[in-house]
Amino acid sequence: MAFTVIWYGRQGIIDKVIFDAEKVAKDHAISMFQTRRGDEGIICVEVRKDNGTVVFSHAEN
């Protein structure tokens, strides 16, 4: 099963990255959030299963 990390900015989706494992996708989202927030204006990140179910999300104001 594939897991998609979706990066959101104020105008909507900025980027999507696909991973084979949920833990790897979640770890990537957590570790990269602060960097991408500062560099690209990311405001939210989600990890979704193939069927669209959100398994992890993180946002900061």
PQR file with spaces between the fields and no chain letter, atoms N, CA, C, O and H, PARSE charges and radii, in Angstrom:
ATOM       1  N    MET     1       0.840   -1.180    0.000 -0.4000 1.5000
ATOM       2  CA   MET     1       0.000    0.000    0.000 -0.0000 2.0000
ATOM       3  C    MET     1       0.884    1.242    0.000  0.5500 1.7000
ATOM       4  O    MET     1       1.883    1.305    0.715 -0.5500 1.4000
ATOM       5  N    ALA     2       0.514    2.203   -0.789 -0.4000 1.5000
ATOM       6  CA   ALA     2       1.271    3.457   -0.863 -0.0000 2.0000
ATOM       7  C    ALA     2       0.657    4.494    0.075  0.5500 1.7000
ATOM       8  O    ALA     2      -0.548    4.498    0.328 -0.5500 1.4000
ATOM       9  H    ALA     2      -0.298    2.151   -1.370  0.4000 1.0000
ATOM      10  N    PHE     3       1.516    5.367    0.578 -0.4000 1.5000
ATOM      11  CA   PHE     3       1.101    6.463    1.444 -0.0000 2.0000
ATOM      12  C    PHE     3       1.619    7.757    0.829  0.5500 1.7000
ATOM      13  O    PHE     3       2.790    7.853    0.462 -0.5500 1.4000
ATOM      14  H    PHE     3       2.495    5.364    0.373  0.4000 1.0000
ATOM      15  N    THR     4       0.751    8.740    0.718 -0.4000 1.5000
ATOM      16  CA   THR     4       1.104   10.003    0.093 -0.0000 2.0000
ATOM      17  C    THR     4       1.217   11.094    1.150  0.5500 1.7000
ATOM      18  O    THR     4       0.305   11.302    1.949 -0.5500 1.4000
ATOM      19  H    THR     4      -0.200    8.662    1.016  0.4000 1.0000
ATOM      20  N    VAL     5       2.351   11.786    1.139 -0.4000 1.5000
ATOM      21  CA   VAL     5       2.540   12.951    1.991 -0.0000 2.0000
ATOM      22  C    VAL     5       2.146   14.161    1.153  0.5500 1.7000
ATOM      23  O    VAL     5       2.709   14.398    0.084 -0.5500 1.4000
ATOM      24  H    VAL     5       3.093   11.617    0.489  0.4000 1.0000
ATOM      25  N    ILE     6       1.176   14.922    1.646 -0.4000 1.5000
ATOM      26  CA   ILE     6       0.672   16.084    0.918 -0.0000 2.0000
ATOM      27  C    ILE     6       1.015   17.337    1.716  0.5500 1.7000
ATOM      28  O    ILE     6       0.645   17.472    2.882 -0.5500 1.4000
ATOM      29  H    ILE     6       0.719   14.730    2.514  0.4000 1.0000
ATOM      30  N    TRP     7       1.733   18.251    1.059 -0.4000 1.5000
ATOM      31  CA   TRP     7       2.161   19.515    1.679 -0.0000 2.0000
ATOM      32  C    TRP     7       1.234   20.624    1.212  0.5500 1.7000
ATOM      33  O    TRP     7       1.018   20.791    0.011 -0.5500 1.4000
ATOM      34  H    TRP     7       2.034   18.141    0.112  0.4000 1.0000
ATOM      35  N    TYR     8       0.682   21.387    2.159 -0.4000 1.5000
ATOM      36  CA   TYR     8      -0.252   22.469    1.853 -0.0000 2.0000
ATOM      37  C    TYR     8       0.333   23.828    2.222  0.5500 1.7000
ATOM      38  O    TYR     8       0.981   23.990    3.257 -0.5500 1.4000
ATOM      39  H    TYR     8       0.857   21.251    3.134  0.4000 1.0000
ATOM      40  N    GLY     9       0.087   24.791    1.353 -0.4000 1.5000
ATOM      41  CA   GLY     9       0.389   26.191    1.626 -0.0000 2.0000
ATOM      42  C    GLY     9      -0.928   26.948    1.704  0.5500 1.7000
ATOM      43  O    GLY     9      -1.994   26.334    1.672 -0.5500 1.4000
ATOM      44  H    GLY     9      -0.439   24.659    0.513  0.4000 1.0000
ATOM      45  N    ARG    10      -0.872   28.238    1.804 -0.4000 1.5000
ATOM      46  CA   ARG    10      -2.099   29.046    1.911 -0.0000 2.0000
ATOM      47  C    ARG    10      -2.963   28.968    0.654  0.5500 1.7000
ATOM      48  O    ARG    10      -4.175   29.168    0.730 -0.5500 1.4000
ATOM      49  H    ARG    10      -0.006   28.737    1.830  0.4000 1.0000
ATOM      50  N    GLN    11      -2.368   28.686   -0.481 -0.4000 1.5000
ATOM      51  CA   GLN    11      -3.115   28.615   -1.735 -0.0000 2.0000
ATOM      52  C    GLN    11      -3.527   27.190   -2.112  0.5500 1.7000
ATOM      53  O    GLN    11      -4.112   26.985   -3.176 -0.5500 1.4000
ATOM      54  H    GLN    11      -1.383   28.524   -0.542  0.4000 1.0000
ATOM      55  N    GLY    12      -3.235   26.207   -1.263 -0.4000 1.5000
ATOM      56  CA   GLY    12      -3.619   24.822   -1.556 -0.0000 2.0000
ATOM      57  C    GLY    12      -2.410   23.899   -1.567  0.5500 1.7000
ATOM      58  O    GLY    12      -1.409   24.158   -0.899 -0.5500 1.4000
ATOM      59  H    GLY    12      -2.761   26.374   -0.399  0.4000 1.0000
ATOM      60  N    ILE    13      -2.515   22.821   -2.331 -0.4000 1.5000
ATOM      61  CA   ILE    13      -1.463   21.805   -2.385 -0.0000 2.0000
ATOM      62  C    ILE    13      -0.217   22.357   -3.056  0.5500 1.7000
ATOM      63  O    ILE    13      -0.281   22.924   -4.146 -0.5500 1.4000
ATOM      64  H    ILE    13      -3.329   22.611   -2.873  0.4000 1.0000
ATOM      65  N    ILE    14       0.928   22.182   -2.383 -0.4000 1.5000
ATOM      66  CA   ILE    14       2.209   22.615   -2.933 -0.0000 2.0000
ATOM      67  C    ILE    14       2.978   21.434   -3.518  0.5500 1.7000
ATOM      68  O    ILE    14       3.638   21.566   -4.550 -0.5500 1.4000
ATOM      69  H    ILE    14       0.980   21.721   -1.497  0.4000 1.0000
ATOM      70  N    ASP    15       2.890   20.271   -2.851 -0.4000 1.5000
ATOM      71  CA   ASP    15       3.701   19.125   -3.267 -0.0000 2.0000
ATOM      72  C    ASP    15       3.091   17.841   -2.742  0.5500 1.7000
ATOM      73  O    ASP    15       2.400   17.843   -1.724 -0.5500 1.4000
ATOM      74  H    ASP    15       2.355   20.164   -2.014  0.4000 1.0000
ATOM      75  N    LYS    16       3.350   16.731   -3.447 -0.4000 1.5000
ATOM      76  CA   LYS    16       2.961   15.395   -3.008 -0.0000 2.0000
ATOM      77  C    LYS    16       4.158   14.474   -3.171  0.5500 1.7000
ATOM      78  O    LYS    16       4.871   14.539   -4.173 -0.5500 1.4000
ATOM      79  H    LYS    16       3.912   16.729   -4.274  0.4000 1.0000
ATOM      80  N    VAL    17       4.376   13.609   -2.172 -0.4000 1.5000
ATOM      81  CA   VAL    17       5.466   12.639   -2.219 -0.0000 2.0000
ATOM      82  C    VAL    17       4.893   11.291   -1.794  0.5500 1.7000
ATOM      83  O    VAL    17       4.175   11.213   -0.797 -0.5500 1.4000
ATOM      84  H    VAL    17       3.797   13.556   -1.359  0.4000 1.0000
ATOM      85  N    ILE    18       5.201   10.229   -2.537 -0.4000 1.5000
ATOM      86  CA   ILE    18       4.658    8.905   -2.261 -0.0000 2.0000
ATOM      87  C    ILE    18       5.715    8.020   -1.612  0.5500 1.7000
ATOM      88  O    ILE    18       6.874    7.995   -2.026 -0.5500 1.4000
ATOM      89  H    ILE    18       5.785   10.293   -3.347  0.4000 1.0000
ATOM      90  N    PHE    19       5.281    7.288   -0.574 -0.4000 1.5000
ATOM      91  CA   PHE    19       6.138    6.354    0.154 -0.0000 2.0000
ATOM      92  C    PHE    19       5.459    4.991    0.215  0.5500 1.7000
ATOM      93  O    PHE    19       4.239    4.890    0.083 -0.5500 1.4000
ATOM      94  H    PHE    19       4.340    7.308   -0.238  0.4000 1.0000
ATOM      95  N    ASP    20       6.261    3.941    0.417 -0.4000 1.5000
ATOM      96  CA   ASP    20       5.736    2.576    0.495 -0.0000 2.0000
ATOM      97  C    ASP    20       5.254    2.202    1.890  0.5500 1.7000
ATOM      98  O    ASP    20       4.453    1.278    2.031 -0.5500 1.4000
ATOM      99  H    ASP    20       7.252    4.023    0.525  0.4000 1.0000
ATOM     100  N    ALA    21       5.719    2.894    2.920 -0.4000 1.5000
ATOM     101  CA   ALA    21       5.384    2.532    4.293 -0.0000 2.0000
ATOM     102  C    ALA    21       4.858    3.737    5.061  0.5500 1.7000
ATOM     103  O    ALA    21       5.339    4.856    4.885 -0.5500 1.4000
ATOM     104  H    ALA    21       6.370    3.645    2.806  0.4000 1.0000
ATOM     105  N    GLU    22       3.870    3.499    5.909 -0.4000 1.5000
ATOM     106  CA   GLU    22       3.261    4.580    6.693 -0.0000 2.0000
ATOM     107  C    GLU    22       4.273    5.243    7.625  0.5500 1.7000
ATOM     108  O    GLU    22       4.315    6.470    7.719 -0.5500 1.4000
ATOM     109  H    GLU    22       3.478    2.590    6.052  0.4000 1.0000
ATOM     110  N    LYS    23       5.085    4.446    8.311 -0.4000 1.5000
ATOM     111  CA   LYS    23       6.053    5.005    9.256 -0.0000 2.0000
ATOM     112  C    LYS    23       7.061    5.910    8.547  0.5500 1.7000
ATOM     113  O    LYS    23       7.397    6.977    9.060 -0.5500 1.4000
ATOM     114  H    LYS    23       5.051    3.450    8.235  0.4000 1.0000
ATOM     115  N    VAL    24       7.537    5.504    7.401 -0.4000 1.5000
ATOM     116  CA   VAL    24       8.503    6.315    6.648 -0.0000 2.0000
ATOM     117  C    VAL    24       7.851    7.625    6.207  0.5500 1.7000
ATOM     118  O    VAL    24       8.471    8.685    6.295 -0.5500 1.4000
ATOM     119  H    VAL    24       7.264    4.637    6.984  0.4000 1.0000
ATOM     120  N    ALA    25       6.615    7.558    5.738 -0.4000 1.5000
ATOM     121  CA   ALA    25       5.896    8.763    5.307 -0.0000 2.0000
ATOM     122  C    ALA    25       5.688    9.718    6.477  0.5500 1.7000
ATOM     123  O    ALA    25       5.922   10.921    6.352 -0.5500 1.4000
ATOM     124  H    ALA    25       6.111    6.697    5.666  0.4000 1.0000
ATOM     125  N    LYS    26       5.250    9.184    7.607 -0.4000 1.5000
ATOM     126  CA   LYS    26       5.016   10.016    8.790 -0.0000 2.0000
ATOM     127  C    LYS    26       6.317   10.634    9.295  0.5500 1.7000
ATOM     128  O    LYS    26       6.357   11.821    9.616 -0.5500 1.4000
ATOM     129  H    LYS    26       5.059    8.207    7.708  0.4000 1.0000
ATOM     130  N    ASP    27       7.383    9.829    9.367 -0.4000 1.5000
ATOM     131  CA   ASP    27       8.682   10.344    9.817 -0.0000 2.0000
ATOM     132  C    ASP    27       9.183   11.459    8.906  0.5500 1.7000
ATOM     133  O    ASP    27       9.737   12.451    9.380 -0.5500 1.4000
ATOM     134  H    ASP    27       7.350    8.864    9.106  0.4000 1.0000
ATOM     135  N    HIS    28       8.988   11.295    7.592 -0.4000 1.5000
ATOM     136  CA   HIS    28       9.389   12.318    6.626 -0.0000 2.0000
ATOM     137  C    HIS    28       8.601   13.618    6.871  0.5500 1.7000
ATOM     138  O    HIS    28       9.177   14.706    6.890 -0.5500 1.4000
ATOM     139  H    HIS    28       8.538   10.489    7.207  0.4000 1.0000
ATOM     140  N    ALA    29       7.297   13.491    7.055 -0.4000 1.5000
ATOM     141  CA   ALA    29       6.452   14.667    7.276 -0.0000 2.0000
ATOM     142  C    ALA    29       6.877   15.414    8.537  0.5500 1.7000
ATOM     143  O    ALA    29       6.976   16.641    8.533 -0.5500 1.4000
ATOM     144  H    ALA    29       6.829   12.607    7.040  0.4000 1.0000
ATOM     145  N    ILE    30       7.125   14.678    9.606 -0.4000 1.5000
ATOM     146  CA   ILE    30       7.513   15.299   10.874 -0.0000 2.0000
ATOM     147  C    ILE    30       8.880   15.963   10.763  0.5500 1.7000
ATOM     148  O    ILE    30       9.062   17.099   11.201 -0.5500 1.4000
ATOM     149  H    ILE    30       7.045   13.682    9.610  0.4000 1.0000
ATOM     150  N    SER    31       9.837   15.255   10.179 -0.4000 1.5000
ATOM     151  CA   SER    31      11.204   15.777   10.132 -0.0000 2.0000
ATOM     152  C    SER    31      11.366   16.966    9.187  0.5500 1.7000
ATOM     153  O    SER    31      12.222   17.820    9.422 -0.5500 1.4000
ATOM     154  H    SER    31       9.690   14.332    9.823  0.4000 1.0000
ATOM     155  N    MET    32      10.577   17.039    8.142 -0.4000 1.5000
ATOM     156  CA   MET    32      10.718   18.101    7.150 -0.0000 2.0000
ATOM     157  C    MET    32       9.791   19.297    7.366  0.5500 1.7000
ATOM     158  O    MET    32       9.944   20.320    6.699 -0.5500 1.4000
ATOM     159  H    MET    32       9.882   16.346    7.951  0.4000 1.0000
ATOM     160  N    PHE    33       8.829   19.184    8.290 -0.4000 1.5000
ATOM     161  CA   PHE    33       7.824   20.234    8.433 -0.0000 2.0000
ATOM     162  C    PHE    33       8.423   21.605    8.715  0.5500 1.7000
ATOM     163  O    PHE    33       8.105   22.565    8.014 -0.5500 1.4000
ATOM     164  H    PHE    33       8.704   18.353    8.832  0.4000 1.0000
ATOM     165  N    GLN    34       9.274   21.718    9.716 -0.4000 1.5000
ATOM     166  CA   GLN    34       9.825   23.029   10.083 -0.0000 2.0000
ATOM     167  C    GLN    34      10.660   23.637    8.956  0.5500 1.7000
ATOM     168  O    GLN    34      10.584   24.839    8.701 -0.5500 1.4000
ATOM     169  H    GLN    34       9.532   20.938   10.286  0.4000 1.0000
ATOM     170  N    THR    35      11.447   22.813    8.292 -0.4000 1.5000
ATOM     171  CA   THR    35      12.266   23.306    7.174 -0.0000 2.0000
ATOM     172  C    THR    35      11.394   23.825    6.047  0.5500 1.7000
ATOM     173  O    THR    35      11.598   24.933    5.552 -0.5500 1.4000
ATOM     174  H    THR    35      11.508   21.836    8.499  0.4000 1.0000
ATOM     175  N    ARG    36      10.418   23.019    5.641 -0.4000 1.5000
ATOM     176  CA   ARG    36       9.548   23.420    4.530 -0.0000 2.0000
ATOM     177  C    ARG    36       8.644   24.577    4.931  0.5500 1.7000
ATOM     178  O    ARG    36       8.267   25.390    4.086 -0.5500 1.4000
ATOM     179  H    ARG    36      10.252   22.119    6.043  0.4000 1.0000
ATOM     180  N    ARG    37       8.298   24.659    6.190 -0.4000 1.5000
ATOM     181  CA   ARG    37       7.484   25.777    6.671 -0.0000 2.0000
ATOM     182  C    ARG    37       8.224   27.091    6.458  0.5500 1.7000
ATOM     183  O    ARG    37       7.645   28.063    5.974 -0.5500 1.4000
ATOM     184  H    ARG    37       8.604   23.999    6.876  0.4000 1.0000
ATOM     185  N    GLY    38       9.505   27.119    6.821 -0.4000 1.5000
ATOM     186  CA   GLY    38      10.297   28.329    6.668 -0.0000 2.0000
ATOM     187  C    GLY    38      10.652   28.635    5.229  0.5500 1.7000
ATOM     188  O    GLY    38      10.602   29.790    4.806 -0.5500 1.4000
ATOM     189  H    GLY    38       9.975   26.329    7.214  0.4000 1.0000
ATOM     190  N    ASP    39      11.014   27.602    4.467 -0.4000 1.5000
ATOM     191  CA   ASP    39      11.477   27.796    3.091 -0.0000 2.0000
ATOM     192  C    ASP    39      10.346   28.007    2.087  0.5500 1.7000
ATOM     193  O    ASP    39      10.483   28.802    1.157 -0.5500 1.4000
ATOM     194  H    ASP    39      11.055   26.663    4.811  0.4000 1.0000
ATOM     195  N    GLU    40       9.232   27.301    2.272 -0.4000 1.5000
ATOM     196  CA   GLU    40       8.179   27.293    1.247 -0.0000 2.0000
ATOM     197  C    GLU    40       6.824   27.789    1.725  0.5500 1.7000
ATOM     198  O    GLU    40       5.877   27.843    0.941 -0.5500 1.4000
ATOM     199  H    GLU    40       9.121   26.656    3.028  0.4000 1.0000
ATOM     200  N    GLY    41       6.715   28.147    2.983 -0.4000 1.5000
ATOM     201  CA   GLY    41       5.445   28.629    3.502 -0.0000 2.0000
ATOM     202  C    GLY    41       4.415   27.533    3.759  0.5500 1.7000
ATOM     203  O    GLY    41       3.212   27.788    3.716 -0.5500 1.4000
ATOM     204  H    GLY    41       7.485   28.104    3.620  0.4000 1.0000
ATOM     205  N    ILE    42       4.877   26.332    4.023 -0.4000 1.5000
ATOM     206  CA   ILE    42       3.983   25.216    4.323 -0.0000 2.0000
ATOM     207  C    ILE    42       3.212   25.523    5.605  0.5500 1.7000
ATOM     208  O    ILE    42       3.793   25.988    6.585 -0.5500 1.4000
ATOM     209  H    ILE    42       5.855   26.125    4.058  0.4000 1.0000
ATOM     210  N    ILE    43       1.896   25.263    5.597 -0.4000 1.5000
ATOM     211  CA   ILE    43       1.101   25.479    6.806 -0.0000 2.0000
ATOM     212  C    ILE    43       0.517   24.177    7.354  0.5500 1.7000
ATOM     213  O    ILE    43       0.080   24.132    8.503 -0.5500 1.4000
ATOM     214  H    ILE    43       1.424   24.886    4.800  0.4000 1.0000
ATOM     215  N    CYS    44       0.507   23.114    6.535 -0.4000 1.5000
ATOM     216  CA   CYS    44      -0.085   21.854    6.958 -0.0000 2.0000
ATOM     217  C    CYS    44       0.514   20.708    6.137  0.5500 1.7000
ATOM     218  O    CYS    44       0.901   20.886    4.982 -0.5500 1.4000
ATOM     219  H    CYS    44       0.862   23.151    5.601  0.4000 1.0000
ATOM     220  N    VAL    45       0.579   19.529    6.763 -0.4000 1.5000
ATOM     221  CA   VAL    45       1.013   18.333    6.050 -0.0000 2.0000
ATOM     222  C    VAL    45       0.102   17.186    6.454  0.5500 1.7000
ATOM     223  O    VAL    45      -0.300   17.083    7.613 -0.5500 1.4000
ATOM     224  H    VAL    45       0.265   19.385    7.702  0.4000 1.0000
ATOM     225  N    GLU    46      -0.224   16.321    5.495 -0.4000 1.5000
ATOM     226  CA   GLU    46      -1.040   15.145    5.753 -0.0000 2.0000
ATOM     227  C    GLU    46      -0.365   13.918    5.167  0.5500 1.7000
ATOM     228  O    GLU    46       0.373   14.003    4.186 -0.5500 1.4000
ATOM     229  H    GLU    46       0.103   16.404    4.553  0.4000 1.0000
ATOM     230  N    VAL    47      -0.634   12.768    5.789 -0.4000 1.5000
ATOM     231  CA   VAL    47      -0.258   11.474    5.219 -0.0000 2.0000
ATOM     232  C    VAL    47      -1.568   10.746    4.958  0.5500 1.7000
ATOM     233  O    VAL    47      -2.393   10.591    5.859 -0.5500 1.4000
ATOM     234  H    VAL    47      -1.234   12.698    6.586  0.4000 1.0000
ATOM     235  N    ARG    48      -1.753   10.299    3.712 -0.4000 1.5000
ATOM     236  CA   ARG    48      -2.982    9.610    3.320 -0.0000 2.0000
ATOM     237  C    ARG    48      -2.693    8.237    2.738  0.5500 1.7000
ATOM     238  O    ARG    48      -1.681    8.026    2.070 -0.5500 1.4000
ATOM     239  H    ARG    48      -1.082   10.426    2.981  0.4000 1.0000
ATOM     240  N    LYS    49      -3.606    7.303    3.007 -0.4000 1.5000
ATOM     241  CA   LYS    49      -3.566    5.980    2.384 -0.0000 2.0000
ATOM     242  C    LYS    49      -4.035    6.104    0.938  0.5500 1.7000
ATOM     243  O    LYS    49      -4.513    7.157    0.516 -0.5500 1.4000
ATOM     244  H    LYS    49      -4.428    7.475    3.550  0.4000 1.0000
ATOM     245  N    ASP    50      -3.891    5.011    0.183 -0.4000 1.5000
ATOM     246  CA   ASP    50      -4.374    4.971   -1.204 -0.0000 2.0000
ATOM     247  C    ASP    50      -5.856    5.320   -1.324  0.5500 1.7000
ATOM     248  O    ASP    50      -6.269    5.950   -2.297 -0.5500 1.4000
ATOM     249  H    ASP    50      -3.503    4.156    0.526  0.4000 1.0000
ATOM     250  N    ASN    51      -6.650    4.915   -0.345 -0.4000 1.5000
ATOM     251  CA   ASN    51      -8.096    5.140   -0.420 -0.0000 2.0000
ATOM     252  C    ASN    51      -8.504    6.549    0.028  0.5500 1.7000
ATOM     253  O    ASN    51      -9.692    6.871    0.041 -0.5500 1.4000
ATOM     254  H    ASN    51      -6.314    4.403    0.446  0.4000 1.0000
ATOM     255  N    GLY    52      -7.530    7.389    0.395 -0.4000 1.5000
ATOM     256  CA   GLY    52      -7.807    8.767    0.779 -0.0000 2.0000
ATOM     257  C    GLY    52      -7.933    9.006    2.269  0.5500 1.7000
ATOM     258  O    GLY    52      -8.047   10.153    2.702 -0.5500 1.4000
ATOM     259  H    GLY    52      -6.565    7.128    0.385  0.4000 1.0000
ATOM     260  N    THR    53      -7.914    7.947    3.062 -0.4000 1.5000
ATOM     261  CA   THR    53      -8.008    8.091    4.511 -0.0000 2.0000
ATOM     262  C    THR    53      -6.774    8.794    5.070  0.5500 1.7000
ATOM     263  O    THR    53      -5.645    8.400    4.778 -0.5500 1.4000
ATOM     264  H    THR    53      -7.821    7.016    2.710  0.4000 1.0000
ATOM     265  N    VAL    54      -6.989    9.828    5.869 -0.4000 1.5000
ATOM     266  CA   VAL    54      -5.884   10.549    6.508 -0.0000 2.0000
ATOM     267  C    VAL    54      -5.431    9.753    7.725  0.5500 1.7000
ATOM     268  O    VAL    54      -6.226    9.466    8.620 -0.5500 1.4000
ATOM     269  H    VAL    54      -7.906   10.149    6.106  0.4000 1.0000
ATOM     270  N    VAL    55      -4.138    9.394    7.752 -0.4000 1.5000
ATOM     271  CA   VAL    55      -3.598    8.636    8.879 -0.0000 2.0000
ATOM     272  C    VAL    55      -2.739    9.507    9.785  0.5500 1.7000
ATOM     273  O    VAL    55      -2.408    9.107   10.902 -0.5500 1.4000
ATOM     274  H    VAL    55      -3.492    9.627    7.025  0.4000 1.0000
ATOM     275  N    PHE    56      -2.372   10.705    9.309 -0.4000 1.5000
ATOM     276  CA   PHE    56      -1.579   11.638   10.097 -0.0000 2.0000
ATOM     277  C    PHE    56      -1.753   13.021    9.500  0.5500 1.7000
ATOM     278  O    PHE    56      -1.804   13.177    8.280 -0.5500 1.4000
ATOM     279  H    PHE    56      -2.641   11.031    8.402  0.4000 1.0000
ATOM     280  N    SER    57      -1.844   14.033   10.366 -0.4000 1.5000
ATOM     281  CA   SER    57      -1.824   15.418    9.884 -0.0000 2.0000
ATOM     282  C    SER    57      -1.175   16.293   10.954  0.5500 1.7000
ATOM     283  O    SER    57      -1.214   15.992   12.147 -0.5500 1.4000
ATOM     284  H    SER    57      -1.802   13.907   11.357  0.4000 1.0000
ATOM     285  N    HIS    58      -0.581   17.380   10.483 -0.4000 1.5000
ATOM     286  CA   HIS    58       0.078   18.319   11.390 -0.0000 2.0000
ATOM     287  C    HIS    58      -0.041   19.716   10.784  0.5500 1.7000
ATOM     288  O    HIS    58       0.161   19.908    9.585 -0.5500 1.4000
ATOM     289  H    HIS    58      -0.550   17.625    9.514  0.4000 1.0000
ATOM     290  N    ALA    59      -0.374   20.689   11.637 -0.4000 1.5000
ATOM     291  CA   ALA    59      -0.462   22.074   11.197 -0.0000 2.0000
ATOM     292  C    ALA    59       0.002   22.988   12.316  0.5500 1.7000
ATOM     293  O    ALA    59      -0.113   22.649   13.493 -0.5500 1.4000
ATOM     294  H    ALA    59      -0.538   20.534   12.611  0.4000 1.0000
ATOM     295  N    GLU    60       0.521   24.134   11.950 -0.4000 1.5000
ATOM     296  CA   GLU    60       0.918   25.149   12.901 -0.0000 2.0000
ATOM     297  C    GLU    60       0.475   26.503   12.369  0.5500 1.7000
ATOM     298  O    GLU    60       0.456   26.731   11.160 -0.5500 1.4000
ATOM     299  H    GLU    60       0.615   24.410   10.993  0.4000 1.0000
ATOM     300  N    ASN    61       0.122   27.395   13.282 -0.4000 1.5000
ATOM     301  CA   ASN    61      -0.272   28.748   12.869 -0.0000 2.0000
ATOM     302  C    ASN    61       0.924   29.612   12.666  0.5500 1.7000
ATOM     303  O    ASN    61       0.786   30.785   12.317 -0.5500 1.4000
ATOM     304  H    ASN    61       0.138   27.210   14.264  0.4000 1.0000
